[in-house]
Amino acid sequence: MFPYNSGNHWCLIAIDFSRDTAYWMDPLRNRINNDASDVVRMAFGISNKKKPVWRIIKCPKQGGIVECRYYVMRFMRDIILSSNRTIIEVMEGSTSTYSQDDLDVVRMEWAEFVNQYIFCSQSQRCLWNGGGKSMFRFINDLGSEEQGGGSAKFMFNLNFDFRRG
């Protein structure tokens, strides 16, 4: 299972090599992206598998234009935590869209996860691009209207430069 970004939109792909199947979950319900299809086909080829059968999974639909990253994170969370059910059962059992509270759960879990890896001591210098805000203020603002699509770069391209001071 892995998130896929077409350049401006996040989707989720899950692969079941034992069934020669690839699952496409898109919170905007777009058709399968050609580049994503090529990547999956190459993975099947490397694994000496036949061409995958694609299954488009009906999943919760995002209401706006910038929530896809949180929807994909929520898809992954729901699938992982529902280990006794198939991906199809998990997605079909979901609501038609996620509430703000549903998305806030993954925002907070993401912030807690990132926080575990932030360590800056007097002997180290921690550099990151937070637009002049403190790390915690920036994380707190994720998903706000002021952040818009800009927070996606932070979320998936978070880079730390630890150097001896």
N, C-alpha and C positions, 0 to 999 in steps of 0.2 A: 504494500500500500504506500503510495507516495503522492504528495501534492504536485500539481503541474500548473505552471504559469505560462500563458500564451503571450505574455508581454504586457498585458493589461488586465488579466482576469485569472483567478485561481479556480481550479477544478481538482477533483480527486480521482486517482486511478488505483484500482486494486487488481492484482493479478493472481489468478489461481492456475498455476502450471499443471496441477494434477487434472484439471478439467479443460485445459487449453482455452481458458476464458479470461478476458479482461473486462473489468467493470468500470463504467464511466459515470461519475457523479458530478453534475454541474448545477450550482445553485441558480443559474440563469436559464437552465434547460436548453443550452445550445447543443448543436450536433457535435459529434466527436471531431476534435481538432486534427487536421492532417499530420502536423508535426508530432503530436502526441501518439497518433496511430503508428507513425514510422518508428518512433523510439520503442514502443512496445513490440512491434513486429521484429525489430532488431534484437531485442532481449529474448524473444522466443527463438529466433534463429541461432543466437549464441548458445542457447540451452538445448539446441537440436530438437526443438518442438515445432509442430506444424503451425501454420498461420493461426493467430488467436481468433476466437469467436468473441465479438464485442457484445456486451449487454449494457444498454443504457438504463440506469437505475433511476427511477423516480424518487427524488429526494426533496427535502424542504427547499422552497424557493425564496431567494432573497428579495426583499422589497425595494431596496435602494440600489445604488451603483457601487458602493465602496465596501460592502459587508462580506464580499466573497471570501476574503482571507479568514474571517471568523467562522463563516459557514463551513469551510473546508476543515478547519481545526475542530469544529463541533462534530462534523461527520466522523473524523478519525476518532475522536473521544468516544462517541456513541458506539462505534463499531468495536473498538478495543474493550470497552467496558461491558459489552454484550457478547461475551465469549461463547455462550451456548447457542447463539442464533447466527444465521447466515447474514451476509451483508444485505441481501434483498429483504429479509425479514426485519432487520433493524431499520432500514430506510423506509420501507412501507409502513412500519409501525410508528414512524415519526409524525409530527404535526406537519401541516402544509407549509408552515414557515416557522422560524424561531422567534421567540419573544426577545425583548431587550435583556431580560434576566437570563435567558438561555445563552445569549452571546456574552454577557458579562461574566458568566462562569468561566468561559475559556479565556477571556481577557485577564481575569485574576489568576487563573492557573498559569498562563503564559508569563505574567509579571512575576509570580512566585518562582517559576522555573528560571527565568533570566536572573532574578535576584540571587539565586544560589551560586551563580557563576561570576558575580561581580565582587571583586576583592581588590581594593586599592589600599596599600599601606604606605607609610612614609618612605619606604625604600623603593616603591614602585609608582609609576605614573600611569593613570588610566585615561586613555583618550577615546572619545566617541563623538559622533556627530548627533547632537541632540537639539540643534537649533537654538543654542543659548540657554536651554532649560536644564534644570537638574534631571538626573536619570529618573528619579521617582515622580517628579512633576510630569515629565514626558510620558511615562507609562500610565500615570493617572489620567492623562488627557487622551489616551488612545481611544479612537472611536468617536471622539467629540466632533462636532461640526467644523470647528476651527482646523482640526487635523486633516479632515477629508481623506483623500487617497494618499497623502504624504506619509502617513504612519505605516503604510505597507512596506516602504523601503526600510524603515527601522526594524520592523518585525522580522523580516526575512534576510536582511543584510546587516545585521548587527555585528559590528567589528570592533574588537578591543585591541589596543596596542599596549602591551605591558612591556615597559622598558625600565631598566634600572635607572634610578634618578641620580 
